[in-house]
Amino acid sequence: MKRSFCNNICKNIIASYSLKIVLIVTFILAIWKGQWIWVIGGIIGITLGFIPTLLKKDINVTLPWSIELLIAVILALHMGGVLLNAYYDIPGYADITQFFTSILVAFLAFAIIYIFDEYWDGLKMNKYAMAFLVVVTTMASAVILEFVKWFKIFGRKSESVEQVLLSLLISTIAGIIMALIGVNLIKKGKFNEMTEGFEETIDSNIIKKISK
């Protein structure tokens, strides 16, 4: 039990500091490259990242280490793509970024659906219905992301219909993979561990308010 607690603390620390380091590096690179939207985003991210007590006091946001680490990885990939031109210099880089972004979207979707199912009387779904909804949500988010790419802020703009279809296919595959992993974790009773702390955030800030 003590060892498990230590492992969880270590994972939280590693994920938290990984995100902070990525935010700081992004901020520095954004200033160097003159990407002012990223500079503003970096300032906001660093401010929120280094004032956790303010977050917990005011809006009670708690992210599990798995989601926080995924955000750090995806932010680092996008930073490399936009600020270091990796999208254009490294073949397949945009596809890898698309895959991990879709994994995060699918993970968040599964976590939110699962928490609503557990804590809210207005929703009752079996795990396979959850998996289907996660895949559909991930596919829908991929369509929205294609529009966002036109502004050249996140991701590389698709230059052809084939690239758009490939991006949508990659997102669909990522959604299916995350859905299968989620179902397997629920079967083993381990999904709660992956969303530890997140359920209290959703319950207190959303579910209890809509249940009144």
C-alpha positions in Angstrom: 0.0 0.0 0.0 2.8 2.4 1.0 4.7 1.5 -2.2 1.6 2.1 -4.3 1.0 5.5 -2.7 4.6 6.4 -3.4 4.3 5.3 -7.0 1.2 7.5 -7.5 3.0 10.5 -5.9 6.0 10.0 -8.1 3.8 9.8 -11.2 2.0 12.9 -10.3 5.2 14.8 -9.7 6.8 13.6 -13.0 3.7 14.5 -15.0 3.3 17.9 -13.3 6.9 19.0 -13.8 6.9 17.6 -17.4 4.1 19.9 -18.3 5.7 22.9 -16.6 9.0 22.3 -18.3 7.2 22.0 -21.7 5.3 25.2 -21.0 8.5 27.1 -20.1 10.4 25.9 -23.2 7.4 26.7 -25.4 7.2 30.2 -24.0 10.9 30.8 -24.6 10.8 29.4 -28.2 7.6 31.4 -29.0 9.4 34.6 -28.0 12.4 33.7 -30.1 10.2 32.8 -33.1 7.9 35.8 -32.6 4.8 33.6 -32.3 2.8 35.9 -30.1 -0.3 33.7 -29.8 1.9 30.9 -28.4 3.6 33.5 -26.1 0.2 34.4 -24.6 -0.8 30.8 -24.3 2.5 30.1 -22.6 2.0 32.9 -20.1 -1.5 31.6 -19.3 -0.3 28.0 -19.0 2.7 28.8 -16.8 0.5 31.0 -14.5 -2.0 28.3 -14.1 0.6 25.6 -13.7 2.5 27.3 -11.0 -0.5 28.5 -8.9 -2.2 25.1 -8.1 -3.5 26.4 -4.8 -5.4 29.2 -6.6 -6.9 26.6 -9.0 -8.0 24.3 -6.2 -9.5 27.1 -4.2 -11.4 28.8 -6.9 -12.4 26.2 -9.5 -11.3 22.9 -7.9 -9.5 21.5 -10.9 -7.6 18.3 -10.4 -6.1 16.4 -13.4 -4.9 12.8 -13.0 -1.2 12.2 -13.8 -2.1 10.3 -17.0 -4.0 13.2 -18.6 -1.5 15.7 -17.5 1.4 13.7 -19.0 -0.6 13.3 -22.2 -1.1 17.0 -22.4 2.6 17.6 -21.9 3.5 15.2 -24.7 1.0 16.7 -27.1 2.0 20.2 -26.3 5.6 19.3 -26.9 4.7 17.7 -30.3 2.7 20.8 -31.4 5.5 23.1 -30.2 8.1 21.2 -32.2 5.7 21.2 -35.2 4.9 24.9 -35.2 7.9 26.5 -33.6 10.6 24.2 -35.0 9.0 23.4 -38.3 9.0 19.7 -37.6 5.6 19.4 -39.4 7.4 20.1 -42.7 10.9 18.8 -42.0 10.1 15.4 -40.5 8.0 12.9 -42.6 5.0 11.6 -40.6 5.4 14.0 -37.7 2.0 15.6 -38.3 0.4 12.1 -38.3 2.0 11.2 -35.0 0.9 14.4 -33.5 -2.7 13.8 -34.8 -2.6 10.3 -33.3 -1.6 11.4 -29.8 -4.0 14.4 -29.9 -6.9 12.0 -30.7 -5.8 9.6 -28.0 -6.1 12.5 -25.5 -9.5 13.5 -26.8 -10.7 9.9 -26.6 -9.3 9.4 -23.1 -11.0 12.6 -21.9 -14.3 11.6 -23.5 -14.1 8.1 -22.0 -13.3 9.5 -18.5 -16.1 12.1 -18.6 -18.7 9.6 -19.9 -17.6 7.0 -17.3 -17.7 9.6 -14.4 -21.2 10.7 -15.5 -22.3 7.1 -15.6 -21.0 6.5 -12.1 -22.1 9.7 -10.4 -25.2 10.9 -12.3 -28.5 9.2 -12.2 -29.5 10.7 -15.5 -27.0 8.5 -17.4 -26.6 4.8 -17.4 -24.6 3.1 -20.1 -22.8 -0.2 -20.4 -19.1 -0.1 -21.3 -19.5 -1.0 -24.9 -22.0 1.9 -25.5 -19.4 4.1 -23.8 -16.7 2.8 -26.2 -18.9 3.5 -29.3 -19.7 7.1 -28.1 -15.9 7.7 -27.5 -15.1 6.6 -31.1 -17.8 8.9 -32.5 -16.7 11.8 -30.3 -13.1 11.4 -31.4 -14.1 11.3 -35.0 -16.2 14.5 -34.5 -13.3 16.2 -32.8 -11.0 15.3 -35.7 -13.4 17.2 -38.1 -13.3 20.3 -35.8 -9.5 20.0 -35.7 -9.3 20.1 -39.5 -11.0 23.5 -39.4 -8.7 24.7 -36.6 -5.7 23.8 -38.7 -6.6 26.4 -41.3 -5.6 29.1 -38.8 -2.1 27.5 -38.5 -2.1 27.6 -34.7 -2.3 23.8 -34.0 -1.3 21.2 -36.4 -0.3 21.4 -40.1 -3.0 22.5 -42.5 -4.1 19.7 -44.8 -3.2 20.5 -48.4 -5.4 17.9 -50.1 -8.5 15.8 -49.7 -6.2 12.7 -49.2 -4.5 14.4 -46.3 -7.8 15.3 -44.7 -9.0 11.7 -45.1 -5.8 10.4 -43.6 -6.1 12.7 -40.6 -9.7 11.5 -40.0 -8.6 7.9 -40.4 -5.7 8.3 -37.9 -8.1 9.9 -35.4 -10.6 7.1 -35.8 -8.0 4.5 -35.2 -6.8 6.4 -32.1 -10.4 6.5 -30.8 -10.9 2.8 -31.4 -7.6 2.0 -29.6 -8.5 4.1 -26.6 -12.0 2.7 -26.5 -10.7 -0.9 -26.4 -8.2 0.1 -23.7 -11.0 1.8 -21.7 -13.2 -1.2 -21.9 -10.4 -3.5 -20.8 -9.5 -1.2 -17.8 -13.2 -1.1 -16.7 -13.3 -4.9 -16.9 -10.2 -5.1 -14.7 -11.5 -2.5 -12.3 -8.5 -0.2 -13.0 -10.2 2.7 -14.8 -10.8 4.5 -11.5 -7.0 4.6 -11.0 -6.5 6.3 -14.4 -9.1 9.1 -13.5 -8.2 9.5 -9.8 -9.0 13.0 -8.7 -10.7 13.9 -12.0 -14.1 12.4 -10.8 -14.2 14.8 -7.9 -13.7 17.7 -10.2 -16.4 16.7 -12.6 -18.8 15.7 -9.8 -18.4 18.9 -7.8 -18.3 21.4 -10.7 -20.8 19.8 -13.2 -22.8 16.8 -12.0 -23.9 18.3 -8.6 -24.9 21.6 -10.3 -27.0 20.0 -13.0 -28.6 17.6 -10.5 -30.1 20.5 -8.4 
